[in-house]
Amino acid sequence: MSCHAHAPSLQTECTGEQKHEPKVCPRCKTNFVCKVGDVSNCQCSAVKLTVDEQTHLADKYGDCLCCSCMKAEQQAYTIRKFYNKMKRLIRIDS
């Protein structure tokens, strides 16, 4: 989750003059580079998140995630959302 592309609440934190920012993923502790000054080439640009997913990740972690963790969290979020929807449907039909 890149602060410049995927965490709306963190955009102000990443608007400094620095073009590349070393980061540590808060989920897996892997080192990576956040390319604040070159968003289209940042590792986060490979993951397309919905607004709901962006908000969820920003609330949960508060900082950029590495690409692998963004993908894993996106998948887990989608599965949880589907599971919760199915639970509601089953309760309605019961």
DSSP file with accessible surface (Angstrom, degrees, kcal/mol):
  #  RESIDUE AA STRUCTURE BP1 BP2  ACC     N-H-->O    O-->H-N    N-H-->O    O-->H-N    TCO  KAPPA ALPHA  PHI   PSI    X-CA   Y-CA   Z-CA
    1    1 A M              0   0    0      0, 0.0    64,-0.5     0, 0.0     2,-0.4   0.000 360.0 360.0 360.0 109.7    0.0    0.0    0.0
    2    2 A S     >> -     0   0    1     62,-0.2     4,-3.3     1,-0.1     5,-0.8  -0.716 360.0-137.9 -85.5 137.2    1.7    3.1   -1.1
    3    3 A a  T  45S+     0   0    0     -2,-0.4     4,-0.5     1,-0.2     7,-0.2   0.848 103.8  49.9 -63.1 -30.7    0.9    6.2    0.8
    4    4 A H  T  45S+     0   0   31      1,-0.1    -1,-0.2     2,-0.1     7,-0.1   0.764 127.5  19.5 -82.6 -21.3    0.7    8.2   -2.4
    5    5 A A  T  45S+     0   0   31     -3,-0.5    -2,-0.2    34,-0.0    -1,-0.1   0.703 133.6  26.1-116.2 -29.2   -1.6    5.8   -4.3
    6    6 A H  T  <5S+     0   0   11     -4,-3.3    52,-0.3     1,-0.2    -3,-0.2   0.421 107.5  60.5-125.5   0.8   -3.4    3.6   -1.8
    7    7 A A    > < -     0   0    0     -5,-0.8     3,-2.4    -4,-0.5     4,-0.5  -0.720  52.9-177.4-132.1  86.2   -3.7    5.3    1.6
    8    8 A P  G >  S+     0   0   57      0, 0.0     3,-1.1     0, 0.0     4,-0.3   0.843  83.6  57.4 -53.9 -34.3   -5.6    8.5    1.3
    9    9 A S  G 3  S+     0   0   80      1,-0.2     3,-0.1     2,-0.1     4,-0.1   0.654 107.4  49.6 -73.8 -10.5   -5.1    9.3    4.9
   10   10 A L  G X> S+     0   0   15     -3,-2.4     4,-1.0    -7,-0.2     3,-0.8   0.428  77.6 101.3-106.3   1.7   -1.4    9.2    4.5
   11   11 A Q  G X4 S+     0   0   95     -3,-1.1     3,-0.7    -4,-0.5    -1,-0.1   0.881  80.0  53.3 -58.9 -38.7   -1.0   11.4    1.4
   12   12 A T  G >4 S+     0   0  119     -4,-0.3     3,-1.0     1,-0.2    -1,-0.3   0.844 103.1  58.9 -66.8 -29.7    0.1   14.4    3.4
   13   13 A E  G <4 S+     0   0  102     -3,-0.8     3,-0.3     1,-0.2    -1,-0.2   0.802 108.8  44.9 -66.7 -28.0    2.9   12.4    5.0
   14   14 A a  G << S+     0   0    7     -4,-1.0    -1,-0.2    -3,-0.7    -2,-0.2   0.163  83.6  92.9-106.8  19.5    4.4   11.5    1.6
   15   15 A T    <   +     0   0  106     -3,-1.0    -1,-0.2    -4,-0.1    -2,-0.1   0.285  58.8 119.3 -98.8  16.1    4.4   14.9   -0.1
   16   16 A G  S    S-     0   0   52     -3,-0.3    -2,-0.0     1,-0.1    -3,-0.0   0.036  81.8 -96.1 -69.6-178.3    7.9   15.9    0.9
   17   17 A E  S    S+     0   0  186      2,-0.0     2,-0.1    20,-0.0    -1,-0.1   0.694  89.5 108.5 -74.7 -20.2   10.7   16.6   -1.4
   18   18 A Q        -     0   0  113      1,-0.1     3,-0.1    18,-0.0    19,-0.1  -0.388  52.5-162.5 -65.6 131.5   12.2   13.1   -1.2
   19   19 A K  S    S+     0   0  145      1,-0.2    18,-2.6    17,-0.2    19,-0.4   0.818  76.7  27.8 -85.5 -32.7   11.7   11.1   -4.4
   20   20 A H        -     0   0   83     15,-0.2    -1,-0.2    16,-0.2    15,-0.2  -0.998  68.4-165.6-132.4 135.8   12.4    7.6   -2.9
   21   21 A E  E     -A   34   0A  47     13,-3.3    13,-3.1    -2,-0.4     2,-0.1  -0.969  19.2-131.9-126.7 118.7   11.8    6.6    0.7
   22   22 A P  E     -A   33   0A 102      0, 0.0     2,-0.3     0, 0.0    11,-0.2  -0.463  36.2-179.0 -65.1 135.8   13.1    3.4    2.3
   23   23 A K  E     -A   32   0A  11      9,-3.1     9,-2.3    -2,-0.1     2,-0.5  -0.934  28.2-141.1-133.5 160.6   10.3    1.6    4.1
   24   24 A V  E     -A   31   0A  75     -2,-0.3     7,-0.2     7,-0.2     6,-0.1  -0.995  33.6-117.8-120.7 124.2    9.8   -1.5    6.2
   25   25 A C     >  -     0   0    0      5,-2.9     4,-2.0    -2,-0.5    40,-0.2  -0.432  15.7-147.2 -61.9 125.0    6.6   -3.3    5.6
   26   26 A P  T  4 S+     0   0   39      0, 0.0    -1,-0.2     0, 0.0    39,-0.1   0.706  94.7  48.7 -69.2 -14.8    4.6   -3.2    8.8
   27   27 A R  T  4 S+     0   0  104      3,-0.1    38,-0.1     1,-0.1    -2,-0.0   0.911 131.2   9.6 -89.8 -48.5    3.0   -6.6    8.0
   28   28 A C  T  4 S-     0   0   54      2,-0.1    -1,-0.1    38,-0.0    -3,-0.0   0.475  91.1-124.5-114.6  -5.2    6.1   -8.8    7.0
   29   29 A K     <  +     0   0  140     -4,-2.0     2,-0.3     1,-0.2     0, 0.0   0.648  57.1 150.6  69.3  18.5    9.0   -6.5    8.0
   30   30 A T        -     0   0   73     -5,-0.1    -5,-2.9    -6,-0.1     2,-0.3  -0.602  46.6-121.5 -79.4 141.3   10.5   -6.6    4.5
   31   31 A N  E     +A   24   0A 125     -2,-0.3     2,-0.3    -7,-0.2    -7,-0.2  -0.614  43.7 154.9 -79.6 140.2   12.5   -3.6    3.3
   32   32 A F  E     -A   23   0A  28     -9,-2.3    -9,-3.1    -2,-0.3     2,-0.5  -0.941  40.3-107.6-154.1 172.7   11.3   -1.9    0.2
   33   33 A V  E     -A   22   0A  68     -2,-0.3     2,-0.6   -11,-0.2    10,-0.5  -0.948  17.7-151.6-113.7 125.0   11.4    1.5   -1.5
   34   34 A C  E     -A   21   0A   1    -13,-3.1   -13,-3.3    -2,-0.5     2,-1.2  -0.851  11.2-151.5 -90.0 119.6    8.4    3.8   -1.7
   35   35 A K    >   +     0   0   66     -2,-0.6     3,-1.7   -15,-0.2   -15,-0.2  -0.566  28.0 163.9 -96.8  72.3    8.8    5.9   -4.8
   36   36 A V  T 3  S+     0   0   24     -2,-1.2     3,-0.5     1,-0.3    -1,-0.2   0.870  77.7  47.4 -56.6 -38.8    6.9    9.0   -3.8
   37   37 A G  T 3  S+     0   0   49    -18,-2.6    -1,-0.3     1,-0.2   -17,-0.1   0.467 119.8  38.5 -84.9  -1.3    8.4   11.0   -6.6
   38   38 A D    X   +     0   0   56     -3,-1.7     3,-1.9   -19,-0.4     4,-0.4  -0.422  66.5 167.0-146.5  62.9    7.8    8.4   -9.2
   39   39 A V  G >  S+     0   0   61     -3,-0.5     3,-1.5     1,-0.3     6,-0.3   0.843  73.4  59.9 -54.2 -40.3    4.4    6.9   -8.5
   40   40 A S  G 3  S+     0   0   90      1,-0.3    -1,-0.3     4,-0.1    -2,-0.0   0.760 111.6  41.4 -65.7 -20.7    4.0    5.1  -11.8
   41   41 A N  G <  S+     0   0   99     -3,-1.9    -1,-0.3    -6,-0.2    -2,-0.2   0.323  88.7 115.8-106.2   6.6    7.2    3.1  -11.1
   42   42 A C  S X  S-     0   0    3     -3,-1.5     3,-1.6    -4,-0.4     4,-0.3  -0.481  76.4-119.8 -74.4 148.3    6.5    2.4   -7.4
   43   43 A Q  G >  S+     0   0   48    -10,-0.5     3,-1.3     1,-0.3     4,-0.2   0.815 110.7  63.5 -58.8 -27.1    6.0   -1.2   -6.5
   44   44 A C  G >  S+     0   0    0      1,-0.3     3,-1.9     2,-0.2    -1,-0.3   0.749  83.1  75.4 -71.7 -22.0    2.4   -0.4   -5.2
   45   45 A S  G <  S+     0   0   32     -3,-1.6    -1,-0.3    -6,-0.3    -2,-0.2   0.687  83.6  68.2 -67.5 -12.5    1.2    0.6   -8.7
   46   46 A A  G <  S+     0   0   68     -3,-1.3     2,-0.6    -4,-0.3    -1,-0.3   0.659  92.4  68.1 -76.9 -15.2    1.1   -3.1   -9.6
   47   47 A V  S <  S-     0   0    3     -3,-1.9     2,-0.8    -4,-0.2    -1,-0.1  -0.923  71.3-156.3-112.2 119.0   -1.8   -3.6   -7.1
   48   48 A K        -     0   0  154     -2,-0.6     2,-0.3   -42,-0.0    -3,-0.1  -0.836  18.2-172.1 -96.7 109.3   -5.1   -1.9   -8.0
   49   49 A L        -     0   0   17     -2,-0.8     2,-0.1     1,-0.0    -2,-0.0  -0.799  19.8-126.3-103.4 146.3   -7.1   -1.4   -4.9
   50   50 A T     >  -     0   0   70     -2,-0.3     4,-2.7     1,-0.1     5,-0.2  -0.345  35.1-103.8 -76.2 168.2  -10.7   -0.3   -4.5
   51   51 A V  H  > S+     0   0  100      1,-0.2     4,-2.7     2,-0.2     5,-0.2   0.914 124.4  52.4 -60.2 -41.9  -11.5    2.7   -2.3
   52   52 A D  H  > S+     0   0   87      1,-0.2     4,-2.5     2,-0.2    -1,-0.2   0.907 110.7  47.0 -60.7 -42.7  -12.8    0.3    0.4
   53   53 A E  H  > S+     0   0   16      2,-0.2     4,-2.6     1,-0.2     5,-0.2   0.914 111.5  51.3 -66.0 -41.7   -9.6   -1.8    0.2
   54   54 A Q  H  X S+     0   0   34     -4,-2.7     4,-2.6     2,-0.2     5,-0.2   0.938 112.2  46.2 -58.8 -47.3   -7.5    1.4    0.4
   55   55 A T  H  X S+     0   0   58     -4,-2.7     4,-2.7     1,-0.2     5,-0.2   0.922 111.7  51.5 -63.1 -44.7   -9.4    2.6    3.5
   56   56 A H  H  X S+     0   0   45     -4,-2.5     4,-2.4    -5,-0.2    -1,-0.2   0.933 113.4  43.9 -57.8 -48.6   -9.2   -0.8    5.2
   57   57 A L  H  X>S+     0   0    1     -4,-2.6     4,-2.8     2,-0.2     5,-0.8   0.897 113.1  51.0 -68.1 -39.2   -5.4   -1.0    4.7
   58   58 A A  H  X5S+     0   0    6     -4,-2.6     4,-1.1   -52,-0.3    -1,-0.2   0.922 114.3  44.5 -63.2 -41.5   -4.8    2.6    5.8
   59   59 A D  H  <5S+     0   0  127     -4,-2.7    -2,-0.2    -5,-0.2    -1,-0.2   0.887 117.9  44.3 -68.5 -39.3   -6.9    2.0    8.9
   60   60 A K  H  <5S+     0   0   99     -4,-2.4    -2,-0.2    -5,-0.2    -1,-0.2   0.885 132.9  12.9 -75.5 -39.8   -5.3   -1.4    9.7
   61   61 A Y  H  <5S-     0   0   53     -4,-2.8    -3,-0.2    -5,-0.2    -2,-0.2   0.723  74.7-150.6-113.7 -32.4   -1.6   -0.5    9.0
   62   62 A G  S  <<S+     0   0   33     -4,-1.1     2,-0.3    -5,-0.8    -4,-0.1   0.580  72.4  55.6  72.7   5.5   -1.3    3.3    8.8
   63   63 A D  S    S-     0   0   44     -6,-0.3    -1,-0.1   -61,-0.0    -2,-0.1  -0.967  97.6 -62.4-157.2 173.5    1.7    3.0    6.4
   64   64 A C        -     0   0    0     -2,-0.3     2,-0.3   -54,-0.1   -62,-0.2  -0.277  44.0-152.0 -62.7 144.1    2.8    1.6    3.1
   65   65 A L        -     0   0    0    -64,-0.5   -40,-0.1   -40,-0.2    -1,-0.0  -0.821  24.7-102.5-108.8 156.9    2.9   -2.2    2.6
   66   66 A C     >  -     0   0   10     -2,-0.3     4,-2.5     1,-0.1     5,-0.2  -0.317  40.0-104.2 -69.6 163.3    5.1   -4.1    0.3
   67   67 A C  H  > S+     0   0   25      1,-0.2     4,-2.4     2,-0.2     5,-0.2   0.898 119.3  52.7 -59.3 -43.3    3.5   -5.4   -2.9
   68   68 A S  H  > S+     0   0   92      1,-0.2     4,-2.3     2,-0.2    -1,-0.2   0.916 111.9  45.1 -61.3 -43.4    3.3   -9.0   -1.7
   69   69 A C  H  > S+     0   0    4      2,-0.2     4,-3.0     1,-0.2     5,-0.3   0.870 109.8  55.3 -70.8 -35.1    1.5   -8.0    1.5
   70   70 A M  H  X S+     0   0    0     -4,-2.5     4,-2.4     2,-0.2    -2,-0.2   0.938 110.7  45.8 -60.4 -45.1   -0.8   -5.6   -0.4
   71   71 A K  H  X S+     0   0  109     -4,-2.4     4,-2.3     2,-0.2    -2,-0.2   0.918 114.4  47.7 -63.1 -44.6   -1.9   -8.5   -2.7
   72   72 A A  H  X S+     0   0   33     -4,-2.3     4,-2.6     2,-0.2    -2,-0.2   0.919 114.0  46.6 -64.4 -43.0   -2.3  -10.9    0.3
   73   73 A E  H  X S+     0   0    9     -4,-3.0     4,-2.7     2,-0.2    -1,-0.2   0.883 110.7  53.4 -67.5 -36.4   -4.3   -8.3    2.3
   74   74 A Q  H  X S+     0   0   47     -4,-2.4     4,-2.3    -5,-0.3    -2,-0.2   0.937 111.3  45.8 -62.7 -45.0   -6.4   -7.5   -0.8
   75   75 A Q  H  X S+     0   0  130     -4,-2.3     4,-2.5     2,-0.2    -2,-0.2   0.933 113.5  48.7 -64.4 -44.6   -7.3  -11.2   -1.2
   76   76 A A  H  X S+     0   0   33     -4,-2.6     4,-2.7     1,-0.2    -2,-0.2   0.905 111.2  50.7 -63.1 -40.4   -8.0  -11.7    2.5
   77   77 A Y  H  X S+     0   0   44     -4,-2.7     4,-2.6     2,-0.2    -1,-0.2   0.925 110.8  48.8 -62.6 -44.3  -10.3   -8.6    2.5
   78   78 A T  H  X S+     0   0   71     -4,-2.3     4,-2.4     2,-0.2    -2,-0.2   0.917 112.4  48.0 -62.4 -43.4  -12.2   -9.9   -0.6
   79   79 A I  H  X S+     0   0  101     -4,-2.5     4,-3.0     2,-0.2    -2,-0.2   0.933 112.6  48.4 -64.3 -45.1  -12.7  -13.3    1.0
   80   80 A R  H  X S+     0   0   96     -4,-2.7     4,-2.7     2,-0.2     5,-0.2   0.913 111.7  50.0 -60.4 -43.6  -13.8  -11.7    4.3
   81   81 A K  H  X S+     0   0  110     -4,-2.6     4,-2.1    -5,-0.2    -2,-0.2   0.934 113.3  45.4 -62.4 -44.1  -16.2   -9.5    2.5
   82   82 A F  H  X S+     0   0  131     -4,-2.4     4,-2.6     2,-0.2    -2,-0.2   0.930 112.9  51.0 -63.9 -45.6  -17.7  -12.4    0.5
   83   83 A Y  H  X S+     0   0  138     -4,-3.0     4,-2.5     1,-0.2    -2,-0.2   0.930 110.9  48.1 -59.6 -45.8  -17.9  -14.6    3.7
   84   84 A N  H  X S+     0   0   69     -4,-2.7     4,-2.0     1,-0.2    -1,-0.2   0.889 111.2  50.7 -64.3 -37.8  -19.8  -11.9    5.5
   85   85 A K  H  X S+     0   0  119     -4,-2.1     4,-2.3    -5,-0.2    -1,-0.2   0.922 110.5  49.3 -65.5 -42.1  -22.2  -11.4    2.6
   86   86 A M  H  X S+     0   0   71     -4,-2.6     4,-2.7     1,-0.2     5,-0.2   0.903 108.3  53.7 -64.2 -40.4  -22.8  -15.1    2.5
   87   87 A K  H  X S+     0   0   77     -4,-2.5     4,-2.1     1,-0.2    -1,-0.2   0.920 109.8  48.0 -59.5 -43.3  -23.5  -15.2    6.3
   88   88 A R  H  X S+     0   0  136     -4,-2.0     4,-2.0     1,-0.2    -2,-0.2   0.914 112.3  49.2 -64.6 -41.7  -26.1  -12.4    5.9
   89   89 A L  H  X S+     0   0   78     -4,-2.3     4,-2.3     2,-0.2    -2,-0.2   0.909 110.4  49.9 -64.7 -42.0  -27.7  -14.2    3.0
   90   90 A I  H  X S+     0   0  103     -4,-2.7     4,-1.2     1,-0.2    -1,-0.2   0.914 110.9  49.5 -64.7 -40.4  -27.9  -17.5    4.8
   91   91 A R  H  < S+     0   0  159     -4,-2.1    -1,-0.2    -5,-0.2    -2,-0.2   0.887 110.8  50.2 -65.9 -37.2  -29.5  -15.8    7.9
   92   92 A I  H  < S+     0   0  129     -4,-2.0    -2,-0.2     1,-0.2    -1,-0.2   0.911 113.9  44.3 -67.4 -41.9  -32.1  -14.1    5.7
   93   93 A D  H  <        0   0  137     -4,-2.3    -1,-0.2    -5,-0.2    -2,-0.2   0.655 360.0 360.0 -78.5 -15.4  -33.0  -17.3    3.9
   94   94 A S     <        0   0  123     -4,-1.2    -3,-0.0    -5,-0.2    -4,-0.0  -0.332 360.0 360.0 -75.2 360.0  -33.2  -19.4    7.1
